[in-house]
Amino acid sequence: HETEIIVDNEVPMVRIIRTFDAPPNKVFRAHTDPELVARWMGPRSTEMRVEHYDCRTGGSYRYLHTTSEGFEAWFHGSFHEVRPSELIVQTLTFEGFPDHVALEKLVLEDLGDGRTRLVATSLVDSFADRDAFVASGMETGVKEGYERLDELLAAES
């Protein structure tokens, strides 16, 4: 499936749309179970280590992405609203730029026939922050991460 990434020209926001060949409960579990999240999130060139990941309304998370070249990137945030198999609202902070916080909303739509449409929206403070987010390699990480998620979902079936 193609990953559609839309950079909004009116609001400092990025929207990602992706269809998965798995029902919403499985796509949701892959986003909320820290062991599964660590297996697919981010580009193939990185490994993820989860410090903590409490995906529930009021919970929080912190994780690290590393590369074989020694690059490290810590991320953390809070879960503001979590509704099983339908919604995750959270903040995301790259610790290298702690004053720049994204508000993210992930909606899962049941398409029937064991398929799910994911719509993820990331809103930031400014167009400059949005442009830096896009220029950071986000597109590669999202596309490769969702390819890895496809593989994980197929293996879990």
N, C-alpha and C positions, 0 to 999 in steps of 0.2 A: 504494500500500500504506500502511496505517496504521502509525505508529510508536508502539509501546507503551512507556510509561515507568512503571516500578514503583518506588515509594519504599518501601523495606523498613521495617517498624515495629520489628523485632527487632534489626537490625544497621544501622550507619550506612552504608548502601549504596543505590545506585540501579542498577536493571537496565533495559536498553533492548533491545527485541526488534523486529526489522524484517526483512521478506522482500524480496528483490530479484529481479528478472527477469533474472538473469545467473548463470552458473556460478561456483562458489567461486574459481576461479583469477582471474577478472576482478574480482570484489569484493576479493579479496586484493591484486591489483596496484593497484587504486585506493586502497588504504590504505597501500601501501608505496612507491610511485613518487612522489617529492616533487613532480614536475610535475603529476601527477594530483591529489594531495592538495590542492595549492594551488587547484585549480579547483573543489573542492566543499566543503571543510571549513568549517563555520561558517555563520552567517546570511547571507542575500543582501545585507544592508546592509554587509558587511565585505569587505575584500580581505585576502588572506593572502600574506605574503612569508616564504619558507623561508630561514633562515640556514644550517641544515644538517639533514639528515634521512637517517640511516643505519639503516634498518629491518632489523636483523639481530640475532641474539642477541648481547648485549654492546654494541650500538650506542646512539646517542643522537640527540636532535633538539632544535631550537630554532626557533620561528617567531613571527611577529608578525601580529596581526589589527589592521587599521585601518579607520576609517570616514571618510566625507567630512567629518564634523564635527571631525575631528582626534583622536578617541579612539584610543588605542593600548593593546594588551594583548599582552605577551610571555608565551610558554609554553615550558617545556622539560621534558625527561624522559629516561629511559633505557629501552631495550628489554631486557627480561630473558629472554624466550623468544619466538622467532619460528619458526613451522613453516609452510612454504608452504601456502597455501590452506586452513589449518585453525585457526591460533591465533596471537594476538599478546598478550603480557603486557608491560605497560609501566607506568612511573610518569608522572604528569602534575603539573606545578607551574605555577600561575599566578604569575608573578614579582611581582605586586602583593602576594601573601601567601605569601612563600617558605617559611614554616614549615608550610604546609598542603599535604601531598602526597597525591595519590590513587593507589591501585593499581588498574590497569585490566586487565581480561581480556576479549579479544574472541575469540569462538568462531564459526567459520563451519561451517554444516551444509549438506551437499549434499542438497537436496530432490528431485533428479532433474528432468527436463524443463527443464534450464537455469536452475533457480531455487536461491537460497541463503537460508537463514535465518541472520541475524546475531544473536548474543546478546552484549551488552556489559555488563559489570559494573564499576561504579566503587565502590571501598571507601575510606572516609576515616576519620580518627581519632575523630571524635565526631559525635553527632547534630547539634550546632550547626554543624559544618563541612558536613555533608550538607545541612542546611537552607539554609545560605548558598549552597552549590553550586546547589541547585535554584532559589533565589530570584534567582540571578545572570542569569537569562535563558537558562539551559542548555536548557530545553525548546524555545524558539524556534530556538536555534542547531542543536540536534540535528535537529529536524523539517525545517527549511529546508535544512540540510546534506544530509540524506538525500534530499530532493527533488532537490537539485542533483546528488547522486550518481546518482539514477535517470536524470536527463537525460544525464549523462556516459556512463553504461553503455550507454544506448540509442544514443548517437552513436558509441561505440566498437565497436558490433556490426557 
